[in-house]
Amino acid sequence: LDQPRIEASLITLYTWGTPNGRKVSIMLEECGLPYVVKAIDITRDEQFAPVFIQINPNSKIPAIVDDEGPLTVFESGAILVYLAEKTGRFLPPVGAERYAVLQWLMFQMGGVGPMFGQTHHFLRFAPEPVPYAIARYSKETRRLYGVLDRQLADAEYLAGEYSIADMATFPWVARHEWQGVDLAHFPNVGRWFEAVGGRSAVQRGMAVPSV
């Protein structure tokens, strides 16, 4: 069920329509936090503008500014943890359950994101085919889908309960066709993908920014 919106500080989300950006808009929608969107058009290199570099010195989206403080946070995984701790949702506060979520979040940050991203770059955007790169990253992408599929064979969500780990991973799996992956070969991932994608907050978050 949708949660009521929380009366809290206003968050400004600097984002674009990429998997990393959508992780954060999904979380904001799931938590019902009030936020405004500032689109950073990476196709026009707006992430390199001096005003944005002051927010994220690494010139990457997403980033947030929470006017409570104010506080600036960049790196999508760090933002998810910050929002989870701010709201007390989607990340257990202590114990084994907390580290179950964090390890799958780090799995996404260190494996799923970089490898899936390289795969769909070389399949879709490279100016000319690079067979070695396509083979290397496609093989690793399929391996990572296998890891996800085995985990989801025994768990409804990546860490058991729905969490920021699922929000982080979903937008990358949403581009499975870009990665040359048929989810029919990974039925547990397919079941999870349908369940997460059926959440109204996820659908709203995936539509951000609306440009």
MDAnalysis code that builds the backbone (N, CA, C; Angstrom):
import MDAnalysis as mda
import numpy as np

u = mda.Universe.empty(633, n_residues=211, atom_resindex=np.repeat(np.arange(211), 3), trajectory=True)
u.add_TopologyAttr("name", ["N", "CA", "C"] * 211)
u.add_TopologyAttr("resid", np.arange(1, 212))
u.add_TopologyAttr("resname", ["LEU", "ASP", "GLN", "PRO", "ARG", "ILE", "GLU", "ALA", "SER", "LEU", "ILE", "THR", "LEU", "TYR", "THR", "TRP", "GLY", "THR", "PRO", "ASN", "GLY", "ARG", "LYS", "VAL", "SER", "ILE", "MET", "LEU", "GLU", "GLU", "CYS", "GLY", "LEU", "PRO", "TYR", "VAL", "VAL", "LYS", "ALA", "ILE", "ASP", "ILE", "THR", "ARG", "ASP", "GLU", "GLN", "PHE", "ALA", "PRO", "VAL", "PHE", "ILE", "GLN", "ILE", "ASN", "PRO", "ASN", "SER", "LYS", "ILE", "PRO", "ALA", "ILE", "VAL", "ASP", "ASP", "GLU", "GLY", "PRO", "LEU", "THR", "VAL", "PHE", "GLU", "SER", "GLY", "ALA", "ILE", "LEU", "VAL", "TYR", "LEU", "ALA", "GLU", "LYS", "THR", "GLY", "ARG", "PHE", "LEU", "PRO", "PRO", "VAL", "GLY", "ALA", "GLU", "ARG", "TYR", "ALA", "VAL", "LEU", "GLN", "TRP", "LEU", "MET", "PHE", "GLN", "MET", "GLY", "GLY", "VAL", "GLY", "PRO", "MET", "PHE", "GLY", "GLN", "THR", "HIS", "HIS", "PHE", "LEU", "ARG", "PHE", "ALA", "PRO", "GLU", "PRO", "VAL", "PRO", "TYR", "ALA", "ILE", "ALA", "ARG", "TYR", "SER", "LYS", "GLU", "THR", "ARG", "ARG", "LEU", "TYR", "GLY", "VAL", "LEU", "ASP", "ARG", "GLN", "LEU", "ALA", "ASP", "ALA", "GLU", "TYR", "LEU", "ALA", "GLY", "GLU", "TYR", "SER", "ILE", "ALA", "ASP", "MET", "ALA", "THR", "PHE", "PRO", "TRP", "VAL", "ALA", "ARG", "HIS", "GLU", "TRP", "GLN", "GLY", "VAL", "ASP", "LEU", "ALA", "HIS", "PHE", "PRO", "ASN", "VAL", "GLY", "ARG", "TRP", "PHE", "GLU", "ALA", "VAL", "GLY", "GLY", "ARG", "SER", "ALA", "VAL", "GLN", "ARG", "GLY", "MET", "ALA", "VAL", "PRO", "SER", "VAL"])
u.atoms.positions = np.array([
    [0.837, -1.192, 0.000],
    [0.000, 0.000, 0.000],
    [0.872, 1.243, 0.000],
    [0.394, 2.298, -0.639],
    [1.124, 3.555, -0.605],
    [1.134, 4.104, 0.808],
    [2.244, 4.703, 1.182],
    [2.375, 5.314, 2.486],
    [1.998, 6.787, 2.403],
    [1.446, 7.367, 3.493],
    [1.155, 8.795, 3.478],
    [2.446, 9.597, 3.380],
    [2.360, 10.740, 2.755],
    [3.534, 11.586, 2.620],
    [3.915, 12.150, 3.981],
    [5.220, 12.193, 4.243],
    [5.736, 12.630, 5.525],
    [5.993, 14.127, 5.475],
    [5.488, 14.838, 6.486],
    [5.782, 16.261, 6.580],
    [7.207, 16.410, 7.091],
    [8.088, 16.864, 6.254],
    [9.497, 16.910, 6.612],
    [10.165, 18.002, 5.796],
    [11.479, 18.060, 5.918],
    [12.243, 19.024, 5.136],
    [12.063, 18.739, 3.647],
    [12.296, 19.750, 2.854],
    [12.178, 19.603, 1.402],
    [13.518, 19.140, 0.837],
    [13.458, 18.138, -0.009],
    [14.658, 17.603, -0.651],
    [14.646, 17.989, -2.114],
    [15.776, 18.448, -2.597],
    [15.955, 18.697, -4.026],
    [16.755, 17.540, -4.607],
    [16.189, 16.900, -5.606],
    [16.827, 15.773, -6.269],
    [17.368, 16.229, -7.621],
    [18.663, 16.094, -7.795],
    [19.321, 16.379, -9.067],
    [19.502, 15.036, -9.769],
    [18.875, 14.881, -10.928],
    [18.810, 13.544, -11.516],
    [18.626, 13.606, -13.020],
    [18.673, 12.434, -13.621],
    [18.352, 12.229, -15.028],
    [17.791, 10.826, -15.148],
    [17.277, 10.456, -16.321],
    [16.572, 9.190, -16.480],
    [17.485, 8.006, -16.674],
    [18.322, 7.741, -15.678],
    [19.245, 6.609, -15.700],
    [18.919, 5.675, -14.538],
    [19.435, 4.444, -14.564],
    [19.190, 3.562, -13.419],
    [19.640, 4.156, -12.088],
    [20.807, 4.778, -12.055],
    [21.273, 5.340, -10.794],
    [20.362, 6.461, -10.305],
    [19.895, 7.294, -11.209],
    [18.982, 8.353, -10.809],
    [17.655, 7.810, -10.313],
    [17.175, 6.764, -10.969],
    [15.851, 6.234, -10.626],
    [15.837, 5.509, -9.292],
    [16.979, 4.993, -8.852],
    [17.032, 4.402, -7.509],
    [16.505, 5.389, -6.470],
    [16.970, 6.627, -6.580],
    [16.667, 7.614, -5.544],
    [15.238, 8.119, -5.668],
    [14.763, 8.348, -6.882],
    [13.373, 8.794, -7.022],
    [12.406, 7.708, -6.564],
    [12.744, 6.437, -6.769],
    [11.913, 5.354, -6.236],
    [11.868, 5.436, -4.715],
    [13.017, 5.599, -4.078],
    [13.059, 5.659, -2.621],
    [12.272, 6.855, -2.092],
    [12.416, 7.989, -2.727],
    [11.670, 9.174, -2.291],
    [10.169, 8.926, -2.398],
    [9.743, 8.281, -3.480],
    [8.322, 7.980, -3.627],
    [7.867, 6.938, -2.604],
    [8.681, 5.933, -2.359],
    [8.312, 4.919, -1.383],
    [8.161, 5.511, 0.016],
    [9.001, 6.469, 0.348],
    [8.978, 7.060, 1.683],
    [7.964, 8.187, 1.815],
    [7.454, 8.672, 0.700],
    [6.512, 9.778, 0.752],
    [7.143, 11.090, 1.168],
    [8.436, 11.237, 0.936],
    [9.112, 12.474, 1.301],
    [8.842, 13.574, 0.275],
    [8.615, 14.789, 0.715],
    [8.435, 15.886, -0.236],
    [9.757, 16.221, -0.927],
    [9.702, 16.321, -2.253],
    [10.933, 16.641, -2.988],
    [10.592, 17.358, -4.281],
    [11.579, 18.080, -4.767],
    [11.484, 18.714, -6.072],
    [12.614, 18.165, -6.934],
    [12.382, 18.179, -8.229],
    [13.337, 17.594, -9.164],
    [14.025, 18.686, -9.961],
    [15.341, 18.593, -10.027],
    [16.136, 19.416, -10.923],
    [16.780, 18.475, -11.938],
    [16.305, 18.534, -13.165],
    [16.847, 17.652, -14.200],
    [18.226, 18.131, -14.624],
    [19.174, 17.197, -14.623],
    [20.533, 17.465, -15.094],
    [20.711, 16.662, -16.377],
    [20.654, 17.356, -17.501],
    [20.664, 16.688, -18.803],
    [22.081, 16.242, -19.129],
    [22.361, 14.961, -18.897],
    [23.712, 14.469, -19.128],
    [24.025, 14.348, -20.617],
    [23.005, 14.400, -21.482],
    [23.278, 14.390, -22.919],
    [23.823, 15.725, -23.385],
    [23.675, 16.747, -22.540],
    [24.235, 18.073, -22.827],
    [25.371, 18.430, -21.870],
    [25.877, 17.436, -21.169],
    [27.002, 17.613, -20.236],
    [26.709, 18.608, -19.124],
    [25.436, 18.718, -18.724],
    [25.098, 19.655, -17.657],
    [25.696, 19.246, -16.316],
    [26.099, 17.981, -16.190],
    [26.704, 17.524, -14.938],
    [28.085, 18.133, -14.712],
    [28.650, 18.738, -15.767],
    [29.973, 19.352, -15.636],
    [29.900, 20.861, -15.383],
    [28.703, 21.388, -15.272],
    [28.543, 22.818, -14.990],
    [29.077, 23.123, -13.593],
    [29.746, 24.247, -13.432],
    [30.322, 24.584, -12.115],
    [29.307, 24.546, -10.988],
    [28.066, 24.967, -11.254],
    [27.068, 24.986, -10.186],
    [26.751, 23.569, -9.711],
    [26.783, 22.582, -10.618],
    [26.524, 21.205, -10.198],
    [27.760, 20.591, -9.555],
    [28.942, 20.948, -10.001],
    [30.162, 20.422, -9.390],
    [30.253, 20.823, -7.918],
    [29.651, 21.958, -7.577],
    [29.616, 22.348, -6.169],
    [28.760, 21.371, -5.349],
    [27.812, 20.730, -5.992],
    [26.948, 19.756, -5.312],
    [27.593, 18.380, -5.326],
    [28.096, 17.966, -6.470],
    [28.797, 16.689, -6.580],
    [30.119, 16.913, -7.317],
    [31.244, 16.906, -6.606],
    [32.534, 17.146, -7.256],
    [32.907, 16.089, -8.279],
    [32.204, 14.929, -8.257],
    [32.464, 13.870, -9.233],
    [31.628, 14.011, -10.495],
    [30.785, 15.047, -10.569],
    [30.004, 15.325, -11.781],
    [29.149, 14.138, -12.230],
    [28.471, 13.506, -11.286],
    [27.576, 12.398, -11.600],
    [26.228, 12.646, -10.939],
    [25.161, 12.203, -11.625],
    [23.862, 12.170, -10.964],
    [23.687, 10.774, -10.389],
    [22.868, 10.632, -9.331],
    [22.055, 11.652, -8.678],
    [22.804, 12.304, -7.520],
    [22.215, 13.381, -7.035],
    [22.642, 14.017, -5.799],
    [21.405, 14.635, -5.178],
    [21.435, 14.831, -3.876],
    [20.321, 15.498, -3.210],
    [20.849, 16.608, -2.321],
    [20.002, 17.600, -2.123],
    [20.218, 18.611, -1.093],
    [18.988, 18.605, -0.209],
    [19.194, 18.284, 1.043],
    [18.118, 18.275, 2.039],
    [18.202, 19.592, 2.791],
    [17.118, 20.375, 2.739],
    [17.199, 21.695, 3.367],
    [17.210, 21.631, 4.889],
    [17.072, 20.427, 5.437],
    [17.289, 20.253, 6.869],
    [18.798, 20.163, 7.097],
    [19.361, 21.232, 7.531],
    [20.817, 21.277, 7.705],
    [21.414, 22.568, 7.166],
    [21.452, 22.840, 5.865],
    [21.159, 21.885, 4.776],
    [22.273, 20.851, 4.650],
    [21.950, 19.747, 3.983],
    [22.894, 18.660, 3.817],
    [22.875, 18.205, 2.370],
    [24.060, 18.053, 1.797],
    [24.206, 17.544, 0.437],
    [24.753, 16.126, 0.495],
    [24.151, 15.229, -0.282],
    [24.626, 13.852, -0.359],
    [24.694, 13.457, -1.831],
    [25.844, 12.922, -2.245],
    [25.946, 12.345, -3.586],
    [26.365, 10.886, -3.461],
    [26.370, 10.163, -4.580],
    [26.512, 8.714, -4.699],
    [25.187, 8.045, -4.313],
    [24.621, 7.328, -5.271],
    [23.256, 6.814, -5.111],
    [23.115, 5.889, -3.913],
    [24.111, 5.032, -3.658],
    [24.018, 4.143, -2.512],
    [24.019, 4.905, -1.202],
    [24.866, 5.922, -1.107],
    [24.912, 6.745, 0.107],
    [23.585, 7.480, 0.302],
    [22.989, 7.945, -0.790],
    [21.701, 8.639, -0.688],
    [20.625, 7.690, -0.175],
    [20.609, 6.463, -0.677],
    [19.609, 5.499, -0.222],
    [19.751, 5.228, 1.276],
    [20.973, 5.057, 1.747],
    [21.189, 4.828, 3.175],
    [20.750, 6.045, 3.977],
    [21.101, 7.231, 3.489],
    [20.707, 8.454, 4.189],
    [19.183, 8.557, 4.313],
    [18.483, 8.325, 3.216],
    [17.023, 8.441, 3.245],
    [16.403, 7.356, 4.122],
    [16.988, 6.160, 4.097],
    [16.478, 5.080, 4.950],
    [16.633, 5.439, 6.420],
    [17.773, 6.007, 6.777],
    [17.993, 6.375, 8.166],
    [17.176, 7.603, 8.561],
    [16.948, 8.490, 7.619],
    [16.128, 9.679, 7.892],
    [14.689, 9.282, 8.222],
    [14.183, 8.273, 7.515],
    [12.778, 7.894, 7.662],
    [12.570, 6.658, 8.525],
    [13.633, 5.917, 8.796],
    [13.480, 4.666, 9.527],
    [12.807, 3.579, 8.726],
    [12.982, 3.598, 7.406],
    [12.298, 2.638, 6.544],
    [13.266, 1.983, 5.570],
    [12.978, 0.723, 5.244],
    [13.644, -0.025, 4.175],
    [15.114, -0.354, 4.463],
    [15.556, -0.160, 5.705],
    [16.894, -0.578, 6.144],
    [16.822, -0.804, 7.644],
    [16.885, -2.051, 8.084],
    [16.819, -2.308, 9.527],
    [17.911, -1.533, 10.270],
    [17.633, -1.100, 11.489],
    [18.594, -0.233, 12.188],
    [19.820, -0.954, 12.711],
    [19.711, -2.243, 13.014],
    [20.826, -2.972, 13.608],
    [20.758, -4.434, 13.189],
    [21.847, -5.152, 13.476],
    [21.821, -6.595, 13.406],
    [22.010, -7.206, 12.033],
    [21.790, -8.518, 11.990],
    [22.018, -9.285, 10.768],
    [21.137, -8.809, 9.626],
    [19.903, -8.410, 9.928],
    [19.000, -7.958, 8.871],
    [19.530, -6.705, 8.194],
    [20.131, -5.808, 8.972],
    [20.707, -4.593, 8.391],
    [21.831, -4.948, 7.414],
    [22.714, -5.853, 7.832],
    [23.853, -6.185, 6.979],
    [23.448, -7.039, 5.789],
    [22.340, -7.753, 5.906],
    [21.812, -8.452, 4.729],
    [21.434, -7.444, 3.652],
    [20.781, -6.351, 4.051],
    [20.424, -5.315, 3.082],
    [21.674, -4.642, 2.533],
    [22.597, -4.276, 3.416],
    [23.785, -3.542, 2.971],
    [24.652, -4.375, 2.041],
    [24.750, -5.681, 2.275],
    [25.602, -6.470, 1.395],
    [25.002, -6.572, -0.002],
    [23.669, -6.656, -0.116],
    [23.058, -6.699, -1.438],
    [23.058, -5.323, -2.093],
    [23.008, -4.266, -1.293],
    [23.178, -2.924, -1.850],
    [24.587, -2.772, -2.421],
    [25.601, -3.235, -1.686],
    [26.979, -3.143, -2.176],
    [27.193, -4.045, -3.397],
    [26.503, -5.190, -3.425],
    [26.551, -6.062, -4.604],
    [26.072, -5.302, -5.835],
    [25.003, -4.526, -5.673],
    [24.525, -3.719, -6.794],
    [25.535, -2.639, -7.159],
    [26.047, -1.951, -6.165],
    [26.947, -0.832, -6.429],
    [28.255, -1.295, -7.074],
    [28.784, -2.425, -6.587],
    [30.079, -2.876, -7.064],
    [30.036, -3.824, -8.243],
    [28.900, -4.475, -8.464],
    [28.812, -5.462, -9.524],
    [27.748, -5.168, -10.549],
    [26.488, -5.181, -10.111],
    [25.370, -5.035, -11.056],
    [25.474, -3.743, -11.851],
    [25.641, -2.626, -11.181],
    [25.668, -1.350, -11.893],
    [26.815, -1.243, -12.888],
    [28.059, -1.417, -12.432],
    [29.176, -1.286, -13.365],
    [29.155, -2.296, -14.508],
    [28.844, -3.557, -14.207],
    [28.902, -4.583, -15.254],
    [27.732, -4.481, -16.220],
    [26.516, -4.313, -15.687],
    [25.372, -4.155, -16.582],
    [25.556, -2.914, -17.451],
    [26.060, -1.857, -16.838],
    [26.263, -0.613, -17.586],
    [27.264, -0.772, -18.719],
    [28.369, -1.463, -18.451],
    [29.351, -1.691, -19.515],
    [28.764, -2.556, -20.623],
    [27.957, -3.552, -20.231],
    [27.362, -4.431, -21.245],
    [26.465, -3.639, -22.177],
    [25.541, -2.852, -21.618],
    [24.649, -2.169, -22.561],
    [25.344, -1.008, -23.262],
    [26.450, -0.502, -22.704],
    [27.224, 0.493, -23.458],
    [27.821, -0.137, -24.716],
    [28.481, -1.276, -24.555],
    [29.155, -1.874, -25.710],
    [28.175, -2.501, -26.688],
    [26.998, -2.904, -26.210],
    [25.996, -3.444, -27.124],
    [25.234, -2.365, -27.872],
    [25.050, -1.176, -27.263],
    [24.146, -0.178, -27.834],
    [24.824, 1.126, -28.256],
    [25.879, 1.515, -27.580],
    [26.378, 2.876, -27.763],
    [27.800, 2.971, -28.295],
    [28.564, 1.910, -28.264],
    [29.931, 1.975, -28.775],
    [29.896, 2.326, -30.260],
    [30.776, 3.219, -30.709],
    [30.743, 3.634, -32.122],
    [31.045, 2.502, -33.096],
    [31.730, 1.466, -32.630],
    [31.969, 0.293, -33.457],
    [32.020, -0.934, -32.554],
    [31.672, -2.116, -33.058],
    [31.668, -3.313, -32.218],
    [33.054, -3.628, -31.666],
    [33.080, -3.995, -30.404],
    [34.321, -4.425, -29.751],
    [34.061, -5.833, -29.213],
    [34.320, -6.863, -30.006],
    [33.924, -8.226, -29.615],
    [34.453, -8.663, -28.256],
    [35.704, -8.349, -27.951],
    [36.250, -8.748, -26.659],
    [35.465, -8.131, -25.512],
    [35.175, -6.827, -25.583],
    [34.439, -6.155, -24.514],
    [33.016, -6.705, -24.412],
    [32.371, -6.931, -25.546],
    [31.013, -7.477, -25.526],
    [31.002, -8.843, -24.850],
    [31.942, -9.705, -25.206],
    [31.994, -11.042, -24.633],
    [32.308, -10.983, -23.141],
    [33.275, -10.143, -22.769],
    [33.692, -10.059, -21.367],
    [32.544, -9.588, -20.474],
    [31.927, -8.465, -20.847],
    [30.910, -7.890, -19.973],
    [29.593, -8.662, -20.045],
    [29.279, -9.224, -21.195],
    [28.062, -10.032, -21.293],
    [28.169, -11.279, -20.434],
    [29.333, -11.907, -20.417],
    [29.529, -13.095, -19.587],
    [29.366, -12.750, -18.112],
    [29.969, -11.658, -17.682],
    [29.858, -11.272, -16.279],
    [28.440, -10.848, -15.923],
    [27.758, -10.193, -16.841],
    [26.362, -9.820, -16.598],
    [25.500, -11.049, -16.392],
    [25.654, -12.053, -17.235],
    [24.881, -13.287, -17.071],
    [25.227, -13.980, -15.757],
    [26.494, -13.933, -15.363],
    [26.877, -14.530, -14.079],
    [26.164, -13.829, -12.924],
    [26.125, -12.491, -12.974],
    [25.474, -11.733, -11.911],
    [23.970, -11.994, -11.885],
    [23.353, -12.122, -13.047],
    [21.934, -12.507, -13.071],
    [21.745, -13.875, -12.418],
    [22.695, -14.764, -12.610],
    [22.613, -16.061, -11.964],
    [22.698, -15.962, -10.450],
    [23.559, -15.080, -9.949],
    [23.649, -14.856, -8.502],
    [22.312, -14.343, -7.973],
    [21.748, -13.355, -8.662],
    [20.439, -12.834, -8.253],
    [19.377, -13.928, -8.279],
    [19.394, -14.744, -9.325],
    [18.361, -15.764, -9.471],
    [18.441, -16.795, -8.350],
    [19.652, -17.171, -7.976],
    [19.798, -18.142, -6.885],
    [19.347, -17.552, -5.557],
    [19.677, -16.285, -5.317],
    [19.238, -15.649, -4.086],
    [17.715, -15.567, -4.018],
    [17.097, -15.227, -5.129],
    [15.650, -15.031, -5.159],
    [14.874, -16.339, -5.245],
    [15.585, -17.436, -5.394],
    [14.911, -18.736, -5.331],
    [14.391, -19.025, -3.928],
    [15.056, -18.458, -2.930],
    [14.702, -18.736, -1.540],
    [14.249, -17.503, -0.782],
    [14.141, -16.369, -1.467],
    [13.767, -15.123, -0.799],
    [12.839, -14.333, -1.700],
    [11.830, -13.734, -1.103],
    [10.902, -12.923, -1.896],
    [11.594, -11.705, -2.476],
    [12.434, -11.089, -1.653],
    [13.227, -9.929, -2.073],
    [14.688, -10.219, -1.751],
    [15.582, -9.367, -2.190],
    [16.999, -9.687, -2.121],
    [17.491, -9.953, -0.706],
    [17.000, -9.175, 0.250],
    [17.420, -9.363, 1.642],
    [16.288, -9.920, 2.494],
    [15.333, -10.552, 1.862],
    [14.184, -11.102, 2.569],
    [12.991, -10.183, 2.484],
    [13.066, -9.059, 3.197],
    [12.035, -8.032, 3.130],
    [12.400, -7.002, 2.059],
    [11.393, -6.368, 1.496],
    [11.619, -5.308, 0.505],
    [12.471, -4.213, 1.134],
    [13.495, -3.751, 0.399],
    [14.457, -2.828, 0.977],
    [15.111, -1.963, -0.092],
    [16.026, -1.108, 0.367],
    [16.779, -0.264, -0.562],
    [17.624, -1.101, -1.516],
    [17.959, -2.334, -1.146],
    [18.704, -3.193, -2.072],
    [17.882, -3.498, -3.317],
    [16.590, -3.733, -3.144],
    [15.713, -3.980, -4.294],
    [15.546, -2.714, -5.130],
    [15.385, -1.582, -4.455],
    [15.224, -0.317, -5.189],
    [16.458, 0.000, -6.016],
    [17.641, -0.331, -5.483],
    [18.885, -0.059, -6.201],
    [19.049, -0.958, -7.414],
    [18.590, -2.192, -7.300],
    [18.825, -3.183, -8.352],
    [17.777, -3.121, -9.455],
    [16.546, -2.802, -9.092],
    [15.448, -2.857, -10.058],
    [15.704, -2.026, -11.325],
    [16.135, -0.755, -11.229],
    [16.284, 0.016, -12.471],
    [17.330, -0.546, -13.422],
    [18.318, -1.281, -12.894],
    [19.297, -1.917, -13.776],
    [18.706, -3.144, -14.455],
    [17.929, -3.928, -13.723],
    [17.279, -5.087, -14.336],
    [16.223, -4.634, -15.343],
    [15.656, -3.442, -15.127],
    [14.667, -2.910, -16.070],
    [15.251, -2.728, -17.465],
    [16.574, -2.691, -17.576],
    [17.234, -2.572, -18.875],
    [17.812, -3.920, -19.339],
    [17.192, -5.008, -18.907],
    [17.732, -6.324, -19.257],
    [17.801, -6.531, -20.771],
    [16.856, -5.960, -21.509],
    [16.900, -6.137, -22.961],
    [18.105, -5.410, -23.559],
    [18.462, -4.271, -22.988],
    [19.663, -3.569, -23.439],
    [20.912, -4.418, -23.211],
    [20.848, -5.271, -22.207],
    [21.998, -6.112, -21.838],
    [21.990, -7.450, -22.568],
    [20.996, -7.643, -23.450],
    [20.897, -8.899, -24.179],
    [20.474, -10.059, -23.308],
    [19.718, -9.775, -22.248],
    [19.310, -10.803, -21.286],
    [17.818, -11.064, -21.411],
    [17.453, -12.332, -21.496],
    [16.063, -12.774, -21.495],
    [15.744, -13.268, -20.088],
    [14.809, -12.593, -19.408],
    [14.491, -12.971, -18.032],
    [13.844, -14.346, -17.941],
    [13.406, -14.895, -19.064],
    [12.889, -16.258, -19.039],
    [13.962, -17.248, -18.598],
    [15.232, -16.879, -18.789],
    [16.333, -17.738, -18.367],
    [16.637, -17.583, -16.877],
    [16.027, -16.593, -16.243],
    [16.248, -16.318, -14.832],
    [14.876, -16.115, -14.178],
    [14.112, -17.198, -14.019],
    [12.701, -17.072, -13.626],
    [12.494, -16.426, -12.259],
    [13.413, -16.628, -11.336],
    [13.246, -16.007, -10.026],
    [13.452, -14.501, -10.102],
    [14.395, -14.079, -10.917],
    [14.558, -12.649, -11.162],
    [13.314, -12.104, -11.844],
    [12.772, -12.851, -12.792],
    [11.565, -12.407, -13.479],
    [10.393, -12.231, -12.529],
    [10.223, -13.159, -11.604],
    [9.138, -13.049, -10.618],
    [9.334, -11.818, -9.743],
    [10.560, -11.635, -9.256],
    [10.895, -10.459, -8.437],
    [10.693, -9.161, -9.217],
    [11.108, -9.155, -10.471],
    [10.997, -7.964, -11.303],
    [9.545, -7.540, -11.470],
    [8.664, -8.507, -11.661],
    [7.238, -8.195, -11.791],
    [6.671, -7.678, -10.475],
    [7.100, -8.263, -9.359],
    [6.589, -7.837, -8.056],
    [7.027, -6.421, -7.727],
    [8.306, -6.135, -7.903],
    [8.802, -4.786, -7.604],
    [8.214, -3.780, -8.584],
    [8.186, -4.143, -9.849],
    [7.662, -3.224, -10.865],
    [6.184, -2.951, -10.730],
    [5.470, -3.799, -9.980],
    [4.048, -3.584, -9.766],
    [3.738, -2.578, -8.676],
    [4.745, -2.154, -7.921],
    [4.522, -1.185, -6.850],
    [4.305, 0.204, -7.452],
    [3.279, 0.892, -7.010],
    [2.963, 2.197, -7.602],
    [4.064, 3.210, -7.356],
    [4.719, 3.154, -6.196],
    [5.817, 4.086, -5.926],
    [6.986, 3.844, -6.867],
    [7.232, 2.589, -7.196],
    [8.298, 2.267, -8.148],
    [7.944, 2.825, -9.523],
    [6.699, 2.662, -9.928],
    [6.285, 3.181, -11.228],
    [6.427, 4.696, -11.281],
    [6.066, 5.384, -10.200],
    [6.216, 6.840, -10.180],
    [7.704, 7.222, -10.209],
    [8.489, 6.523, -9.419],
    [9.911, 6.854, -9.376],
    [10.621, 6.608, -10.684],
    [10.195, 5.595, -11.414],
    [10.808, 5.302, -12.711],
    [10.479, 6.358, -13.750],
    [9.484, 7.170, -13.512],
    [9.067, 8.217, -14.460],
    [9.738, 9.558, -14.196],
    [10.670, 9.595, -13.253],
    [11.372, 10.834, -12.886],
    [12.744, 10.845, -13.567],
    [13.128, 11.990, -14.157],
    [12.373, 13.233, -14.334],
    [11.435, 13.125, -15.516],
    [10.400, 13.917, -15.473],
    [9.359, 13.855, -16.516],
    [9.691, 14.812, -17.647],
    [10.838, 14.592, -18.281],
    [11.248, 15.416, -19.434],
    [11.608, 14.502, -20.583],
])
